[in-house]
Amino acid sequence: MIGSAVVARLPGVRLALGGGGLLHFIIRLIIWREIFRLFRYLWRIPTFGPYLCVLLGLVIIGLVIWQQRWRANRNQRGQPGSNGHQSSSGPRDW
């Protein structure tokens, strides 16, 4: 127990202990590396490779924007009174 408290106070160890840790960070780096390799491979296709890369980039940007809006709408729907069905916060008596 005392050893874990000492290790938790070390400066570089916090990354490895919480929130997915170092393994999560390494996996994300590997995924991004593969995405960049795919873009480089597509870019080298003669005649229409750069067009594919631009189109794929726009699709990814569109998906990110759509996902952010979807999350905002989903969070807004979960609040009581936001959709007009429940005006007061509290249990219904039926």
C-alpha positions, -999 to 999 in steps of 0.1 A, spaced: 0 0 0 28 24 8 47 14 -23 17 23 -45 14 57 -29 51 64 -35 48 53 -71 17 74 -77 36 105 -67 64 100 -92 60 126 -121 61 102 -151 40 74 -136 6 92 -136 3 87 -173 7 49 -170 -17 46 -140 -50 62 -150 -73 68 -179 -62 40 -201 -26 48 -194 4 44 -217 -10 15 -236 -40 35 -247 -16 63 -259 5 38 -279 -25 23 -295 -37 57 -306 -3 65 -321 -3 32 -340 -38 40 -354 -28 75 -365 3 61 -381 -17 37 -401 -41 64 -412 -12 86 -424 2 56 -443 -31 51 -460 -32 87 -471 4 85 -484 -5 53 -503 -37 69 -518 -18 101 -527 6 81 -549 -21 67 -571 -17 83 -605 -43 107 -619 -69 107 -591 -49 99 -559 -49 135 -545 -86 138 -552 -92 107 -532 -72 120 -503 -90 154 -503 -124 136 -505 -115 112 -477 -102 141 -455 -135 160 -461 -155 129 -451 -135 125 -419 -140 162 -410 -177 158 -418 -180 128 -396 -163 145 -367 -186 175 -370 -217 153 -372 -206 133 -342 -201 164 -321 -236 177 -330 -251 143 -323 -235 142 -289 -247 177 -281 -283 168 -291 -282 136 -272 -270 153 -240 -296 180 -244 -324 155 -248 -314 138 -215 -321 169 -194 -355 171 -178 -378 197 -191 -359 202 -224 -384 184 -245 -416 198 -230 -428 165 -215 -416 170 -179 -417 206 -166 -406 200 -130 -377 179 -118 -390 152 -96 -408 119 -97 -443 116 -112 -470 104 -89 -488 78 -110 
